[in-house]
Amino acid sequence: MAMNSQQTEAMPELRVTLFPIVEPFVQGVTGDQWLLLRSGKPDDATLIVVADLVVEVVTSLTKAILAACTGMKTSVSEESIRSSLGDALSQSIAQALDLASQVEDDSVELCAAVISKEVAESVNSALSTPMHTAERVIRPRRLNIMVGHICTMLKAFAGKMRIRRSQRRTRQRKLSPAPLEKTIGG
């Protein structure tokens, strides 16, 4: 007999779309930051940008699942959230980078697992409150773990890209292939 007295209820089918969150992240990462991610040694600024992505993904998923779970009074399982999440994050990154395929790397599974665990805790915490609020602080240790897994996944994606260092300090990324641009006056 299981020791866990808390019952879980089947979570309604949920189609997860993370592209609107991932695209601005990908567009904001500079060529230099992609090079740091590719090397596996992101600097503090890059880690902060990735941490922001993690928080946005967790918050967005939590809110979407809470909206789908209206009326539920019991908890949802990590497995059901993992099933709903699938490989949406990896697919969204590939789409935002305009890559033909996503990466096949253990980091994708590990990343989805830790995000699912955090989202499950956030959803279950919200379901246990009368107001069903999604506001919850991610513990720093767990955030660091999720950031580490996403950095590893991004390293695999960066390995599929041709990246050039920025000639000047801008927030625009330098990736190839890039559309041909005509310069005016020469």
Helices and strands as residue ranges (DSSP letters): H 19-28, H 31-39, H 44-68, H 78-85, H 88-96, H 106-127, H 140-158, E 162-163, E 175-176
